[in-house]
Amino acid sequence: MKKVTVSTILKKKKAKEKITMVTAYDYPMAVLADQAGIDLILVGDSVGMTVLGYDTTVQVTMEDMIHHTKAVASGGKTPLIVADLPFLSYHTLEDGLRNAGRLLQEGGAQAVKLEGGKEVANTVEQIVAAGIPVMGHLGFTPQSVHKFGGFYFQGKSSQGAVELVEGARALEAAGAFAVVLELVPWEVAEKVTEILTIPTIGIGSGPACDGQVQVFHDLFGLAGNFKPRHAKEYAKVGEAILDGLRTYVREVKEGIFPTEENTRRMDETELVAFKRLLEK
Ligand code: KIV
């Protein structure tokens, strides 16, 4: 398979071909995403909630992101690897540039994503000028969860929708190659998609977006009882793992596992010699 690049993604928008993106946080997830033909893998700072057990993405650090990006980059060879710049890692131009660089140099990503509109446009411009592709993120931006007061749709009012459009325009003008629209009403996402020449990647924002992104754990029943409205469960992997673990526990307790098949015996002559040595 040919490596997906920024230009592949832009061509897909022009050709009206849907773009696929999923999060991944480690090597096996990235290998599976690659085998499934996913265009973009996002090493999302959602790793904080899905894998590290944090309440929000706010606690995620650059060290967390580099650690997980490295693992994903080893497994996902064909998709374009986009890594999230975590909370407060890009709020000065200098930090933004340095940390974006770290995600590529130390993590092995090929692009970075950051949250915000007009207020981050200068940062986007500077990172892009350094040769690093940037994906924007508008609507519900999880790093601002405490400002929003919860996981709520954004751009529901006419004024809010206009601000969102302006933010999207600012990101495009700054050189972003795509924009995630998270929890944005269908009609607003449709309008932004129509206005921009760069692709929109939706999550909870309806089918008019140029592509879709989902959190891996939501797709496969790995997020416990948390079932967000924007997600669809494609397989009950969590339940399958739980069943398997329960069977494993029972079989070990009952002496059913392991058997001859799971180990090997010593060569007969070596065994005799071994016993003799022990007797001495
Ligand atoms: O971190 C993440 O998983 C994200 C997606 C929700 C787009 O930013």
Boltz pocket constraint, residues with backbone or C-beta under 6 A from the ligand:
constraints:
  - pocket:
      binder: B
      contacts: [[A, 23], [A, 42], [A, 43], [A, 44], [A, 45], [A, 46], [A, 47], [A, 84], [A, 137], [A, 180], [A, 182], [A, 203], [A, 213], [A, 215]]
      max_distance: 6.0
